[in-house]
Amino acid sequence: MVYLLPLFFYAVAVAMASPITVPLSRRALPTPVSASTARTYLSQLTVAVDSNSPAYSRDRFKTWDIISGTCDTRETVLKRDGTSVVTDSSCKATSGHWVSPYDGVPTDLASDLDIDHVVPLKEAWVSGARSWTDAQREAFANDLTRPQLVAVTDNLNQSKGDKDPAKWMPPLASFQCTYARAWVQVKFYYSLTIDSAEKTALQNILAGC
């Protein structure tokens, strides 16, 4: 035992000195349901034609809420999704490191990142949220519990816009299964509908997960 102790302390010292790499899938957003569960959820979602009547307005989805202290939803996601994130007194990220899970692009600038709603606000509106209360829409827009909010490259988020999986998927192929599982979980939790093209696209992705 006497001889083993130096080895033990050496191992501990090495472990403490070595950087811990957190898998991207664990840093990106709350882990979605499994592929098999997502397939079950998908089969239970109501297929319906999207409706934009009354017309969508982003103002009907309040963002960002204060989550803790001075930290709002955006800053909370930035701290969750990044590593070595430093914030100022107003909780704005002044430094850190992020890797966008949609394209694998790294950045050390929080200003390079948007907080994406996996299920876009307009998509939620046309698939059922138009009948919600403003409070329900606010909860949806700031949902940190479901896999709905994630920090991603800003120009990629802008190219996604309000497109569903039939029209847009993350370019990083290794993340597409996670994205599809997250999409279905969010839609299922909020009892939102899907259109037929969206369902087919999700079925095809989940079949390969």
Order of alpha helices (4+ residues) and beta strands (2+ residues): alpha-alpha-alpha-beta-beta-alpha-beta-beta-beta-beta-alpha-alpha-beta-alpha-alpha-alpha
